[in-house]
């Protein structure tokens, strides 16, 4: 394994080093802290390598905080007081809180857990030989209590309920408008980019192709990751505001433009339906958002899909609203209204409040509302549906 210090030595770059702290959970060592502060005082730039030691995160147990070790934060404050040109390089296997100490850093490089060539990779980015192009695969919240899983963690009586459902990470933060420190998909570059000419073309009943032009508007060669989020329109189930459904990374020389294409298959628009025990695409209009993070959307276009046509047989336990939403059921509902107007069946109440009530109740509840007349309507609807289903 090649460390960062080894890399500097190999490249002939002079750097003074001080450990500053130990990687155990013991209290801070004043001697190590003092040495680090003295080393930092006269440096042009201070690189502080901070993060989570093995004692703070590992297999077999859960973290109960997003905070980094207190002695590391305390050392950062001391060093920043001695030299304002501090860059923090993080090494951690999962998200850490950044907000409490970010004011003490001119820059933050999240390296996660690097491999054998981690040292050279860091040096390439830090010294500008390569422009950073990584993107966050997780949102970084301001506080651990902002995370939706905190309502169910650590569980009760040996059981953990994943009560947040599909509203995990950015699907929760973005849907409910929660302020985060850094959003999903975020990542800085030494270059700047512009996304334009966003378009979506339907390629099948429930598929589409998205295109966009990406331009490197800087004088630095670099890569950018174009992200495509799908936002459902009106849905029968609770769905996130939007979900990442495609992305592509494109390398652009300074001033260069390229057109990128991202295909969206049927699954990109589907949700898992317990009713159908299958993936289900609803008919309607979907918004296609193209951007560089879940909170930085360059443009939004729309595409109308046919839906997969899945329906579930209607019964007397289906709500009036479900009958209206079903093609065959809608015909029968119209027939009930016509028969009511002709005096052949009782007329259903037609004011707004009663319509809301009707739409949410099974039709077998109509006798409770209308007595014998309600029974006639239910029987008529069930009989007509049986005829149409043959």
C-alpha positions in Angstrom: 0.0 0.0 0.0 1.3 3.4 -0.9 0.5 6.1 1.7 0.1 9.8 1.0 3.4 10.6 2.7 5.2 7.9 0.7 3.7 9.5 -2.5 5.0 12.9 -1.5 8.5 11.6 -0.9 8.5 9.7 -4.3 7.4 12.9 -6.0 10.0 15.1 -4.3 7.4 17.2 -2.5 8.6 18.6 0.9 6.1 18.2 3.7 6.4 18.3 7.5 4.4 15.7 9.4 2.9 15.5 12.9 0.5 12.7 14.0 -1.6 15.0 16.2 -3.8 12.2 17.7 -4.0 8.5 18.2 -6.5 6.2 16.5 -7.9 4.7 19.7 -10.7 6.0 21.8 -8.4 7.3 24.5 -8.4 11.0 25.5 -6.4 13.5 23.5 -2.6 13.6 24.0 -1.6 17.3 24.7 2.0 16.6 23.5 0.8 15.4 20.1 -1.6 18.3 19.8 1.1 20.8 20.6 3.5 19.3 18.1 0.8 19.4 15.4 0.0 23.1 16.1 3.6 24.1 16.0 4.1 22.2 12.7 1.1 23.9 11.2 2.0 27.5 12.1 4.4 28.2 9.3 3.0 25.9 6.6 1.7 27.3 3.4 -1.2 24.8 3.5 -2.2 22.4 6.3 -3.6 19.0 5.3 -5.4 17.4 8.1 -6.3 13.7 7.7 -9.3 13.0 9.9 -12.0 10.4 10.0 -13.3 7.3 11.8 -10.9 4.8 13.3 -11.8 1.1 13.4 -12.9 1.5 17.0 -15.7 3.9 15.9 -17.1 1.9 13.0 -16.9 -1.7 12.1 -18.9 -4.8 11.3 -21.1 -6.2 14.1 -22.3 -3.0 15.7 -24.1 0.2 14.8 -22.9 3.7 15.2 -25.0 5.9 17.5 -23.7 9.2 16.3 -22.5 10.9 13.1 -19.9 12.9 15.0 -16.2 12.4 14.4 -14.0 11.7 17.5 -14.0 14.8 19.7 -10.2 14.9 20.0 -9.9 15.2 16.2 -12.4 18.2 16.1 -10.6 19.8 19.0 -7.2 19.5 17.2 -8.8 20.9 14.0 -9.9 24.0 16.0 -6.4 24.5 17.4 -4.7 24.1 14.1 -7.2 26.4 12.3 -6.5 29.1 15.0 -2.8 28.8 14.1 -3.1 28.6 10.3 -6.3 29.4 8.4 -5.2 27.5 5.3 -6.5 24.1 6.4 -7.8 21.4 4.0 -9.5 18.4 5.7 -9.1 14.9 4.0 -11.7 12.5 5.4 -11.3 8.7 5.7 -14.5 7.0 6.8 -16.7 4.1 5.8 -20.0 5.9 6.4 -21.3 9.5 6.6 -19.9 11.9 9.3 -21.3 15.2 10.3 -19.5 18.1 8.6 -21.5 21.1 9.7 -20.0 21.4 13.3 -16.4 21.9 12.1 -16.6 23.0 8.4 -16.0 26.6 9.3 -12.4 25.6 10.2 -11.6 24.2 6.8 -11.0 25.9 3.5 -11.7 22.7 1.7 -13.0 19.2 2.4 -12.0 16.1 0.4 -14.1 13.0 1.2 -12.0 10.0 0.3 -14.1 7.3 2.1 -12.0 4.1 2.5 -9.3 4.1 -0.1 -7.4 1.1 -1.5 -3.7 0.3 -2.1 -3.2 3.3 -4.4 -5.1 5.7 -2.2 -2.0 7.9 -1.6 -1.2 8.6 -5.2 -4.9 9.2 -6.0 -5.2 11.8 -3.2 -2.0 13.5 -4.3 -3.3 13.7 -7.9 -6.4 15.5 -6.8 -4.8 17.7 -4.1 -2.0 18.9 -6.4 -4.3 19.5 -9.3 -3.1 16.8 -11.7 -6.6 15.4 -11.8 -9.9 17.3 -11.3 -12.1 15.6 -8.7 -15.3 14.2 -10.2 -16.7 12.0 -7.4 -20.4 12.3 -6.4 -21.9 11.6 -3.0 -23.8 8.3 -2.9 -25.5 9.5 0.3 -26.9 12.7 1.6 -25.1 14.3 4.5 -27.7 15.5 7.0 -27.2 18.4 9.4 -28.1 16.2 12.3 -28.5 12.5 12.9 -32.1 13.1 14.1 -32.9 14.4 10.6 -32.6 10.8 9.3 -36.0 9.1 8.9 -34.7 5.8 10.3 -34.2 7.4 13.7 -37.9 6.9 14.4 -37.4 3.1 14.4 -33.8 2.7 15.5 -32.4 0.7 17.3 -35.7 -1.2 17.5 -37.6 -2.8 20.3 -37.5 -6.3 21.9 -35.0 -7.6 19.4 -37.0 -6.4 16.3 -36.2 -3.5 14.0 -39.0 -2.1 12.0 -37.9 -0.5 8.7 -40.8 2.0 9.0 -39.4 4.6 6.6 -40.3 2.3 3.7 -39.1 3.7 0.4 -38.4 7.1 2.0 -34.7 6.4 2.6 -31.9 9.0 2.2 -32.6 11.7 -0.5 -36.0 10.1 -1.2 -37.0 11.3 2.2 -35.0 14.6 2.5 -36.1 15.8 -1.0 -39.7 14.7 -0.7 -40.3 16.5 2.6 -38.1 19.5 1.8 -35.5 18.8 4.6 -32.4 21.0 4.7 -29.3 18.9 4.3 -25.6 19.8 4.6 -24.7 18.2 1.3 -27.3 16.6 -1.0 -27.2 13.2 -2.7 -25.1 13.3 -6.0 -23.2 16.4 -4.9 -19.5 16.8 -5.7 -17.2 19.7 -6.6 -14.8 20.0 -9.5 -11.9 22.3 -10.5 -13.9 22.9 -13.7 -17.4 24.4 -14.3 -20.0 22.9 -16.5 -23.3 23.8 -18.2 -26.1 21.5 -19.1 -28.4 22.5 -21.9 -30.7 21.2 -24.7 -32.4 18.7 -22.3 -34.9 16.5 -24.2 -36.9 13.3 -23.5 -38.3 11.2 -26.3 -40.7 8.3 -25.8 -39.2 5.1 -27.3 -42.0 2.7 -26.3 -45.2 2.5 -24.3 -43.3 2.9 -21.1 -39.7 3.7 -22.1 -37.8 6.9 -23.0 -34.5 8.3 -24.0 -33.0 11.4 -22.4 -30.5 13.6 -24.2 -28.6 16.7 -23.0 -25.6 18.8 -24.1 -22.8 19.2 -21.5 -20.2 21.9 -21.9 -17.0 22.4 -19.9 -17.1 26.2 -19.4 -13.7 26.3 -17.7 -10.1 26.1 -18.7 -9.6 22.8 -16.9 -10.1 19.3 -18.5 -12.4 17.4 -16.2 -15.3 14.9 -15.9 -18.9 15.6 -15.0 -21.7 13.1 -14.0 -25.0 13.9 -15.5 -27.8 12.6 -13.4 -31.4 11.8 -14.5 -34.2 11.8 -11.9 -37.8 10.6 -12.6 -40.6 12.4 -10.8 -44.0 10.6 -10.9 -47.2 12.5 -11.4 -50.3 11.6 -9.6 -49.8 8.1 -8.1 -52.0 5.6 -6.4 -49.3 5.0 -3.7 -46.9 7.2 -1.8 -43.8 7.7 -4.0 -40.7 9.8 -3.5 -40.6 13.3 -5.1 -38.0 11.9 -7.5 -35.6 9.0 -7.8 -32.3 8.7 -9.6 -32.9 6.4 -12.6 -29.9 7.0 -14.8 -26.5 8.7 -15.0 -23.5 8.9 -17.2 -20.0 10.3 -16.6 -18.5 12.4 -19.5 -14.9 13.7 -19.8 -14.6 17.1 -21.4 -11.6 19.1 -22.4 -11.7 22.8 -21.6 -14.4 24.4 -23.7 -15.6 21.1 -25.2 -19.3 20.1 -25.5 -20.7 16.7 -25.9 -24.3 15.3 -26.1 -25.0 12.5 -23.7 -27.8 9.9 -23.9 -29.4 8.0 -21.1 -32.0 5.4 -21.7 -34.9 4.8 -19.3 -36.4 1.4 -19.3 -39.9 0.5 -17.9 -38.5 -0.2 -14.4 -37.3 3.4 -14.3 -41.0 4.5 -14.0 -42.3 1.6 -12.0 -43.0 1.0 -8.3 -43.5 -2.3 -6.5 -47.2 -2.9 -6.1 -48.4 -5.1 -3.3 -51.8 -5.2 -4.9 -50.4 -6.7 -8.1 -47.4 -8.4 -6.5 -45.4 -7.0 -9.4 -43.7 -3.9 -10.7 -46.4 -1.5 -11.9 -46.2 1.5 -14.3 -49.1 3.9 -14.1 -50.3 5.8 -17.1 -49.7 9.5 -17.1 -47.1 12.2 -17.3 -43.7 11.9 -15.6 -41.2 14.7 -15.1 -37.6 14.0 -16.2 -35.1 16.0 -14.2 -31.5 16.4 -15.4 -28.9 17.8 -13.2 -25.7 17.3 -11.2 -27.2 16.4 -7.8 -30.7 15.7 -6.4 -30.9 19.4 -5.4 -29.2 20.9 -8.5 -31.5 20.3 -11.4 -30.5 22.0 -14.7 -33.8 21.4 -16.5 -37.0 19.4 -16.4 -39.0 18.0 -19.3 -42.0 15.8 -19.4 -42.9 12.4 -21.0 -46.3 10.8 -21.1 -46.5 7.0 -20.7 -49.2 4.6 -21.6 -48.9 2.5 -18.4 -48.8 -1.2 -18.3 -52.5 -1.7 -18.2 -52.6 -3.8 -15.0 -56.0 -3.9 -13.4 -57.4 -5.8 -10.5 -60.9 -7.4 -10.6 -63.5 -5.2 -9.0 -65.6 -6.6 -6.2 -68.2 -5.2 -3.8 -65.3 -4.5 -1.5 -63.7 -2.2 -4.0 -64.2 1.5 -3.3 -66.5 3.7 -5.4 -63.4 5.6 -6.4 -61.7 2.4 -7.6 -64.7 1.6 -9.7 -64.5 5.0 -11.3 -60.8 4.6 -12.0 -61.2 1.3 -13.7 -62.2 1.4 -17.4 -64.9 -1.1 -17.1 -66.0 0.2 -13.7 -66.2 3.7 -15.1 -68.8 2.5 -17.6 -70.8 1.0 -14.8 -70.6 4.1 -12.7 -71.9 6.1 -15.6 -74.7 3.6 -16.1 -75.6 4.0 -12.4 -75.8 7.8 -12.8 -77.9 7.4 -16.0 -80.3 4.9 -14.3 -80.6 7.3 -11.3 -81.5 10.2 -13.6 -84.1 8.0 -15.3 -85.6 6.9 -12.0 -84.6 3.3 -12.5 -82.2 3.3 -9.5 -81.9 5.6 -6.5 -79.8 8.7 -7.2 -76.5 8.9 -5.5 -75.8 12.1 -3.5 -73.8 14.5 -5.8 -72.4 17.2 -3.5 -68.7 17.5 -3.0 -68.5 16.2 0.6 -70.6 13.1 -0.2 -68.5 12.4 -3.3 -65.4 12.4 -1.1 -67.1 10.0 1.2 -68.3 7.7 -1.6 -64.9 7.6 -3.2 -63.3 6.2 -0.1 -65.9 3.6 0.9 -66.5 0.1 -0.5 -69.6 -0.1 -2.5 -71.1 -2.7 -0.2 -71.4 0.2 2.3 -74.0 1.8 0.1 -77.0 0.0 1.9 -75.9 1.7 5.1 -76.2 5.1 3.3 -79.2 4.4 1.1 -81.0 1.4 2.6 -82.7 -0.9 0.1 -81.9 1.5 -2.7 -78.2 1.0 -1.9 -78.6 -2.8 -2.1 -80.1 -2.4 -5.6 -77.1 -0.2 -6.8 -74.6 -2.7 -5.5 -76.3 -5.6 -7.1 -76.6 -3.7 -10.4 -72.9 -2.8 -10.4 -71.8 -6.4 -9.6 -74.1 -7.9 -12.2 -73.0 -5.5 -14.9 -69.3 -6.0 -14.1 -69.8 -9.8 -14.4 -71.3 -9.3 -17.9 -68.4 -7.1 -19.0 -65.9 -9.5 -17.6 -67.1 -12.5 -19.6 
